[in-house]
Amino acid sequence: MRKYEVAKFYDKNMSLIITNDIVVIDVEIPSIPFENKWTGGDDGIIPIHQGVDIKQREIKVTTMMEAYDVPDYYLSRSELYAIFGYGVPFYLVLNNESGKRYKIILDDSYLPERLLPTMGRIEIPFITTELPYAESIGTTSDIQKNGLSADDGMWSFGMGLESVDDALKYTHQLPRFSRMDFKIYNAGNIPIHPFQQQLIIKITNVKGSTDYLELVNKTNGSVFRVTEKVTNGQTVLIDGPNITINSLQSFRKTTRKYIELNTGWNDFEIKGATSAQVEFDFRFYYS
């Protein structure tokens, strides 16, 4: 039965979970559930700006369990219950979209439907946890190091990836062609906010900074600014909401604003310095 499998499960370390007699035959993934927020108006109700509550996805995984004999059937059922217990997060990866993963947990109890003395069909209810989106298994640092290799299994079709040089570049040494601007490509179809998704930005090798250092995303207007001089020996690290300079908490030395990424191309510029190196590390997210 293994050759008919449509998806696989992985643990939190992305190690494959082996289920000897249990095969995934179907996965039902609905669109992202949401609830609009409304307010009154002269002509009836109108939506509030950005007034949408995103909810978790309910994902139903159908598996087949085929045992050698009746005693083995009960052993396989016990194995199933032991693997997919409550409160334990898993990653679900579809075989035809092998570069994406869904982080899920068990949402309710389940019972195999006995089809034959040695065969059962099981519908297992899961729900996404943390984020309702699919996310890329690899990050942009993997692309920076290895490019888009078809052999490593980390990337797949339908991920919005482009095999052009600039789309594979997530570390930029500036100035570039006497300019302090560069582009970053977000291949996902979901914008990235550092409070909600993985986004790590590291700025090093800064020269010519006298009063401040500023990173500007000209595509969406988001700005990160250090309000004092940054020297060549300092490393500015923005890791989600955490901001450090040489590993020391430095939120108070900034304007308390963060960089966000649109989908597709993002045009950036460094201000307040004559040269710097900027590295981006993030995953791509998909609806």
N, C-alpha and C positions, 0 to 999 in steps of 0.2 A: 504493500500500500504506500510505501514511502514516496514513490515516484509521483503520486497524485497530490502530494502536499502543496498547499497554496500559501502557507505562511509558517514561520518558525517563532519560537519564544526564546528570549535571552534573559539572563539575570542582570542585576544592576551593573555588573562589570562587563557586560556584553559577551559573556560566555554562553555558548549554545546550551539550552536545556534539552537533554536527550529524553525522549519519551518512546520507548521501544515499540509498544503495541498501540500507540495513540497517534493519529494523523489528523492534521487540520485540513478539512475539506472545503470550508467556506468561511468567509469573514464579511460581516455586514457592518459598514461604517457609514453612518448618516452624515449629512452636512452639519456644520457647527451649530448647535442650538444657541439661540439668543432671545433676548426680550427687549423690545423697544421701550424707551421712556417717552412719555407724552406729556404735553402741557396744554392748557386751554388757550384758545385764540378767538378772534372775532368771527372767523369763518369755520370754527370747529377746532378739533385738536390738531396740534402741530408737533412734529418731533423735536425734542431738545437736541441742541448741537452735540454730536458725538454721544447721543443718548441711547446706548446699546449696552446691555449686560450680556457678556459672553458666558455661556455655561459649559459644563463638561460634557463630553461626548459619551454616549452609551454604545459600546461596541460588542456585538454578539459573535462569538467564535463557535463554529460547529466542528466537532471532531468525531472521528470514527475510532472505535476501540475493537480490535480483533485479537482474540486470545487463541492459544493453542488448544486449550480444553476448558472445561467449566471451572475447575479450581484456579487455573491461570487467569480466567476472566475476573474473578474476585480480587486476585492479586493486582491486576492491571487497574481495576477501579480504585483500590487503595493507593496505588502509586499516583493516580490522577488526583485524588483528594489531597495527598501529601504535597504534591507539587503546587497545585493551584489553591492554596489556602488563603484565608482572609488576611487583609492588611499587608500583604507582601507585594511590592511593586515589581512589574515585569516590563520588558520591552517586547513589542510585537512588531515583526518585520514581514511584510508581504513579499513573496518571491518575485513578483513582477515589478516591484518598486524597492529593490533591495538596498537602496541608499538611504531610505527613510525609516524612521522608527516611531512607534507610539508608546508612550509610557502609560501603563494601565495597572489597575488593581481590580480584584474581584469585587463585583457589585452586589451579588446575592448568592444564595445557595443554589445548587443544581443537582440533578439526578439523571444518570444515564437511562436512555430509553432502550430496553432490551429488544433487539431485533431478532436475534438467534441466541441459542444457549451460549455461544462463544463470541457474540458480536453485539455492540451497543453503539448508539448514536447519542452524543452529548452536546447540548447547547449551553455554552458557558457565558454568563453575562459579566462583562467587564465595563469599567468606566475609566476615562482618562484622568490622570492626576497631574497636578501642577499646571499644565497647559493643555488645551484641547487640540492643539495642532500636532501634525507630524513634524518631526525635526530631522535634519540631516544627521547621519551617523558621524560623518567626518566634519571637521571644522575647516575654516579658511587657512589655518596653519598647515593642515595636511596638504591643501592645494599648493600653498607656497613652497612646501618642501618637495612634494612629489608630483605636482601637476595633476591632471585628470587621467589616471591610469585605469584602463578597463580591466586590468588583471587583478587589482587589489580588492574588488567587490565593494568598495566604499561608495561608489557613485553609480547612478543608474539613469535611464531615460526618464523624462518627465520631471526633472529637477530644475529646469530653467538655466542650466549651465551653458556657458559659451566658451569655446576653445580659442579665444583670441587672447593675445598676450596680456593686455591690460586687465582682462577679467580674471586672469590667474595670478595677479600681483596684489599682495596684501601687506607687503613691507615696502615702504617708499623712502628713499634717501633723497632729501631735498637740499639745495635747489635742483630741479630737474629741467634741463634746457633753460637755465637762468630763471626759472619760475618756481614759486613756492606753492603751486597747486598740484592736485593729483585726483584720481578717481578711485572709488571703491564700489565693487559690484556686489549687490545682494541678490543672489539667484532665487531666493524664496519669494512667495507671493504674499507674505505677511511682513509689514514694517517691524522694525526691531527697536524696542525700548529697553534701556539697561536695567530698569527695575523689574522687568518681566521676563526677559530672555537673556541668554548669554551674550555679552558684548565686552570684550577686553581690548583696551587701547593702551599701547605703551609708546611713550615719546622719550627718545634718548638722543645723545650726541648734539645737544642744543648749543648753538653758537650765535652770538650777536644779540642775545636777549639782554635788555637793560632795565626795563620796567615791568614787563608782563610777557606772557606767552598765550597765544590764542589759537584754538583749532575750530574752524568754522565749516559746517556743512551747508554749502551755498544752495543745495537742492531743497532743503526744508527749513533752513534758518536756524537750526540748533547750533549752540555755541558752547564750547568749553574754554574757560579762561583761568589761568593762574595769575593772580594779581600782584606778583612780584617777580623779580629776575630769576630765571632758571639758568643754571650753569651747565657746562659741558659734562661735568661729572655726576649730574643728577638724573635720576630715572623717574619720570612721571608715569604712574600706573593708574588707569581708570578701569576697575574690575567691577562691573555692575554699578552699584551705588557707592562702592568703596573707592576712595581717592587717596593715594599715598605718593610721597616723594621720598625716594631712597628708603622705602619701607616704613616711613613714619606717616601717621594719619595727617592729612593735609586738606581736609574739606574746608576748613576756615580760611585757607589761602586761595580759595577760588571764589567765583561768583555764584557758586552753588547751582549751576546749571549743567546739563549733560548733553552729550551727543546722541542723536537718534538716527536711525537709518531708514530711508524709504526703500521700497522694492526697486529693483533694477539699479541703474547707475546713480551714484551719489558723488557730487563734485565738492571737493574739499580744498581748503586753503589754510596755510599756517601764517599767522601774523605775529609780529613782535620778536622775530628772530631772523637771522640771515641764512641759517641752515639747521636741519634737524632730521632725525629718522623717526618715522611713524609706523607702527605695526598694529594691524587689526587681527583679532582672532574671535570668530563667532560662528555659530551654526546658522543654517538656513531653515526657515519655518514655512509650513505649507498648510493651507486650509483643507 
